[in-house]
């Protein structure tokens, strides 16, 4: 007998996605509904041309402005992959409806779509999830970003979803790697719980999980503290990054698609525009995306996971450095990206690896400068 349960976590979302993995059309409808928050009527009005040319990071277009107020939602890697997989199977033309009926050139009806959605949830063992509303619920709970950080000095967003444990963990994780929580800073569970508007239990659970990632350690006298690294640690991480990222670039350079090459060029343009506004935090995020487009193309998930872990360890220091970033630093990022992009277009791993080494060496110098400043203040 299948156990019935309610939608309650991101793992549940992945369970349904796995259930639909051999049904490209159904998976696309599920991903679009759960990751954009569009109403079913808007989903069914989409045409192939509305999604066919989207790159990772592009703002998702909303039909007829029906989803006013949601226009900041970007196309994720997973969503882009689902779209392309479906379109490659159907061979539909630009003006065809994305979810075209098998009996006519019109889209499937809302009733049919709702019945379809209900069947997914039931087959995957979820009760109380019926039709299009369940897709919007999934979006509201797990994919909808908080509007903005409050204008106060609060470190954390208020947690509003029912997936408390996962939400608290993700918010703490982001606060640490973005430098909102400094290396070596003690975490006070009661204060964090109060800012987030949650109980102590999910905060403590999140701290235990973060300890497992190496971002926190526990001290008998101080409790949980964010990890900080010695000069020796930083140098070792940098040497390891060069080895692993060059390995990923070796294969990623050869595998990178034309769509990803276009996205790399767009990121370069975006960084150039942001440099004029000195938006260093946003530049750091785009820098991360630029590199990982290449590393993802290597199709080596274990290697990718290790590289992401090393980036996570140095990320807080880079965000701290960003507060004093100069135009020279941003110009350096553009030069490095330009060299990598040239190597990608020429399918030259050696060129890409050369610039990766330069990038990691410069990052090491910046992290060491921050580390030196922190030690002077002790």
C-alpha positions in Angstrom: 0.0 0.0 0.0 1.4 3.4 -1.0 2.0 5.8 1.8 0.1 9.1 1.3 1.6 12.3 2.4 1.5 16.1 1.7 4.0 18.1 -0.3 6.5 19.1 2.4 10.0 19.6 1.1 12.3 20.1 -1.9 13.0 16.4 -1.8 9.3 15.9 -2.6 9.6 18.2 -5.6 12.6 16.1 -6.8 10.6 12.9 -6.2 7.8 14.1 -8.6 10.4 15.3 -11.1 12.0 11.8 -11.1 8.6 10.3 -11.5 8.1 12.4 -14.7 11.6 12.0 -16.0 10.5 9.8 -18.9 7.6 12.2 -19.8 9.2 15.4 -21.3 6.0 17.2 -21.8 4.7 16.5 -18.3 8.0 17.4 -16.7 8.1 20.7 -18.6 4.6 21.6 -17.4 5.5 20.7 -13.8 8.8 22.6 -13.9 7.2 25.7 -15.5 4.4 25.7 -13.0 6.4 25.0 -9.9 9.4 27.2 -10.8 7.6 30.3 -12.2 4.3 30.6 -10.3 2.4 31.1 -13.5 -1.3 30.4 -13.5 -2.4 27.4 -15.6 -4.2 29.7 -18.1 -0.9 31.5 -18.7 1.1 28.3 -18.9 -1.2 27.0 -21.6 -1.0 30.2 -23.6 2.8 30.0 -24.0 4.1 29.3 -27.5 7.3 27.5 -28.4 9.0 30.8 -29.3 8.4 32.1 -25.8 10.8 29.6 -24.3 12.9 28.2 -27.1 15.6 30.9 -27.1 15.9 31.4 -23.4 19.4 31.0 -21.9 20.3 30.2 -18.3 19.8 33.3 -16.3 17.4 35.0 -18.7 14.3 36.6 -17.3 11.3 34.3 -18.0 8.7 36.0 -20.2 5.2 36.1 -18.9 2.4 35.9 -21.4 0.3 39.0 -21.7 1.6 40.4 -18.5 -0.7 38.1 -16.5 1.9 37.4 -13.9 2.6 41.0 -13.0 4.9 41.4 -10.1 6.8 38.1 -10.9 8.9 39.4 -13.7 12.2 38.9 -11.9 12.2 35.1 -12.2 15.2 33.8 -14.1 15.5 30.7 -16.2 17.4 28.1 -14.1 19.7 25.4 -15.6 17.2 22.7 -14.7 14.4 24.6 -16.4 16.4 25.3 -19.5 17.4 21.6 -19.8 13.8 20.5 -19.4 12.7 23.0 -22.1 15.3 21.9 -24.6 14.7 18.2 -24.0 11.0 18.6 -24.7 11.5 20.8 -27.8 14.1 18.4 -29.3 11.6 15.5 -28.9 8.6 17.3 -30.4 10.3 19.3 -33.2 7.5 21.9 -32.8 7.7 25.2 -34.7 8.0 28.6 -33.1 4.3 29.5 -33.4 3.0 26.3 -32.0 1.5 26.2 -28.6 4.0 24.8 -26.1 1.4 22.4 -24.7 -0.5 21.7 -27.9 -3.5 19.4 -27.9 -3.1 16.1 -29.8 -6.4 16.7 -31.5 -6.0 20.3 -32.7 -3.6 23.2 -33.0 -5.0 24.7 -29.8 -3.4 24.1 -26.4 -4.8 21.4 -24.1 -7.7 22.6 -21.9 -7.3 23.8 -18.3 -9.5 20.8 -17.2 -7.2 18.3 -19.0 -4.1 20.0 -17.6 -5.5 20.0 -14.0 -6.5 16.3 -14.3 -3.0 15.6 -15.5 -1.3 17.4 -12.6 -3.5 15.6 -10.1 -2.5 12.3 -11.6 1.2 13.1 -11.1 0.8 13.8 -7.4 -1.4 10.8 -6.8 0.9 8.4 -8.6 3.8 9.7 -6.6 1.9 9.1 -3.4 0.8 12.6 -2.3 -2.6 13.3 -0.9 -4.4 16.7 -0.9 -2.6 17.9 -4.0 -5.1 18.6 -6.8 -4.3 20.3 -10.1 -2.8 23.6 -10.9 -3.1 25.0 -7.4 -0.6 22.5 -6.3 2.0 23.8 -8.8 1.5 27.3 -7.5 1.8 26.0 -4.0 5.2 24.4 -4.8 6.4 27.6 -6.3 5.3 29.7 -3.3 6.9 27.3 -0.9 10.2 26.4 -2.5 11.0 28.6 -5.5 9.6 32.1 -4.7 12.4 34.4 -3.4 11.7 36.7 -0.5 10.9 40.2 -1.9 14.1 41.7 -0.7 16.2 41.8 2.5 14.4 44.1 4.9 15.8 47.6 5.0 16.9 47.1 8.6 20.3 45.7 9.5 18.8 42.2 10.0 21.2 39.5 8.8 18.5 37.0 7.7 15.3 36.9 5.8 12.1 36.0 7.6 11.3 32.4 7.0 7.6 32.1 5.8 7.4 28.6 4.3 6.3 25.4 5.9 9.6 23.7 4.9 11.2 25.3 8.0 14.3 23.0 8.3 15.3 23.3 4.6 14.6 27.1 4.5 16.6 27.8 7.6 19.5 25.8 6.4 19.5 27.5 3.0 19.3 31.0 4.5 22.1 30.3 7.0 24.2 28.8 4.2 23.8 31.9 2.0 24.5 34.2 4.9 27.8 32.5 5.5 29.1 32.2 2.0 28.0 35.7 1.1 30.0 37.1 4.0 26.9 38.4 5.9 28.2 36.2 8.7 32.0 36.7 9.0 34.6 33.9 9.4 35.2 33.2 13.0 31.8 34.6 14.1 29.8 32.9 16.9 26.3 32.0 15.9 23.6 32.5 18.6 20.7 30.2 17.9 18.2 32.2 19.8 19.0 35.4 18.0 18.9 33.7 14.6 15.6 32.1 15.4 14.1 35.4 16.5 15.3 37.2 13.3 13.9 34.4 11.1 10.7 34.0 13.0 11.2 30.3 13.7 11.7 28.1 16.7 15.2 27.0 17.9 14.9 23.4 16.7 15.3 24.0 12.9 18.1 26.5 13.6 20.1 24.0 15.6 19.4 21.3 13.0 20.7 23.6 10.3 23.9 24.3 12.4 24.6 20.6 12.7 24.2 20.2 8.9 26.5 23.2 8.2 29.1 21.7 10.6 29.1 18.6 8.3 29.9 20.9 5.3 32.9 22.4 7.0 31.4 25.9 7.2 30.9 25.7 11.0 32.7 24.0 13.9 31.4 23.5 17.4 33.3 24.8 20.4 32.5 23.7 24.0 32.8 27.3 25.3 31.6 29.3 22.2 29.1 26.9 20.6 28.8 27.0 16.8 31.4 29.2 15.1 31.9 29.9 11.4 35.2 28.4 10.1 38.1 30.6 9.4 41.2 29.5 7.6 44.9 30.0 8.1 47.3 31.1 5.4 48.4 27.5 4.9 44.8 26.4 4.4 44.2 29.1 1.8 47.3 28.2 -0.2 46.4 24.5 -0.1 42.8 25.2 -1.3 44.2 27.4 -4.1 46.6 24.6 -5.3 43.8 22.1 -5.2 41.4 24.4 -7.0 43.9 24.8 -9.9 44.3 21.1 -10.3 40.5 20.3 -10.2 39.2 23.3 -12.1 41.8 22.8 -14.9 40.7 19.2 -15.1 37.0 20.3 -15.4 38.0 22.9 -18.0 39.8 20.3 -20.1 36.6 18.5 -20.8 34.2 21.4 -20.4 36.0 23.3 -23.2 35.4 20.5 -25.7 31.8 19.9 -24.6 30.4 23.4 -24.2 27.4 24.1 -26.3 26.8 27.1 -28.5 24.0 28.2 -26.2 26.4 28.2 -23.2 29.0 30.1 -25.2 26.3 32.7 -25.9 25.5 32.8 -22.2 29.2 33.3 -21.3 29.3 36.3 -23.7 26.1 37.7 -22.1 27.6 37.4 -18.6 30.7 39.3 -19.8 28.5 42.1 -21.0 26.5 42.1 -17.7 29.7 42.4 -15.7 30.9 45.3 -17.8 27.6 47.1 -17.2 27.7 46.4 -13.5 31.3 47.5 -13.2 30.1 51.1 -14.0 27.7 50.9 -11.0 30.3 49.1 -8.7 27.8 46.3 -8.0 30.5 44.0 -6.7 28.3 41.4 -5.0 26.3 40.9 -8.3 29.6 40.6 -10.2 30.7 37.9 -7.9 27.5 35.9 -8.5 28.0 36.3 -12.3 31.6 35.3 -11.9 30.5 32.1 -10.2 28.0 31.4 -13.0 30.6 32.1 -15.7 33.0 29.5 -14.3 30.5 26.9 -13.5 28.9 26.9 -17.0 32.3 25.6 -18.1 32.7 23.1 -15.3 29.1 21.8 -15.7 29.9 21.1 -19.4 32.6 18.6 -18.3 29.7 16.3 -17.2 31.7 15.1 -14.1 29.3 15.5 -11.2 31.6 14.2 -8.5 34.4 16.5 -9.6 31.9 19.4 -9.8 30.7 18.8 -6.3 34.2 19.0 -4.9 34.9 22.2 -6.8 31.7 23.7 -5.5 32.8 22.8 -1.9 36.1 24.6 -2.3 34.4 27.7 -3.8 32.1 27.7 -0.8 35.1 27.8 1.6 36.7 30.9 0.1 33.4 32.6 -0.9 33.0 34.5 2.5 36.4 36.1 2.1 35.8 37.1 -1.5 32.6 38.8 -0.5 34.4 40.6 2.3 37.0 41.7 -0.2 34.3 43.0 -2.5 33.6 45.8 -0.1 37.0 47.4 -1.1 37.0 46.2 -4.7 38.5 48.7 -7.1 37.9 49.3 -10.8 41.3 47.6 -11.4 40.0 44.4 -9.7 36.9 44.4 -11.9 38.9 45.1 -15.0 41.0 42.1 -14.1 37.9 39.9 -13.9 36.9 41.1 -17.4 40.3 40.4 -18.8 40.4 36.9 -17.3 36.9 36.1 -18.6 37.8 37.5 -22.0 40.8 35.1 -22.1 38.7 32.2 -21.0 36.0 33.0 -23.5 38.5 33.2 -26.3 39.8 29.8 -25.3 36.3 28.4 -25.2 35.5 29.7 -28.7 38.7 28.3 -30.1 38.1 25.0 -28.2 41.6 25.4 -26.6 41.7 23.9 -23.1 45.3 25.2 -22.7 44.1 28.8 -23.1 41.2 28.3 -20.7 43.4 26.6 -18.1 46.0 29.4 -18.3 43.4 32.0 -17.4 41.9 29.8 -14.7 45.3 29.7 -13.0 45.6 33.5 -13.2 42.1 33.8 -11.7 42.7 31.5 -8.8 46.1 33.1 -8.0 44.5 36.5 -7.9 41.7 35.2 -5.7 44.3 33.7 -3.4 46.0 37.1 -3.0 42.7 38.8 -2.2 41.7 36.2 0.4 45.1 36.4 2.0 44.8 40.2 2.2 41.5 39.9 4.0 42.9 37.2 6.3 45.8 39.5 7.2 43.3 42.3 8.0 41.3 40.0 10.2 44.4 38.9 12.1 45.5 42.5 12.7 42.1 43.2 14.3 42.3 40.3 16.8 
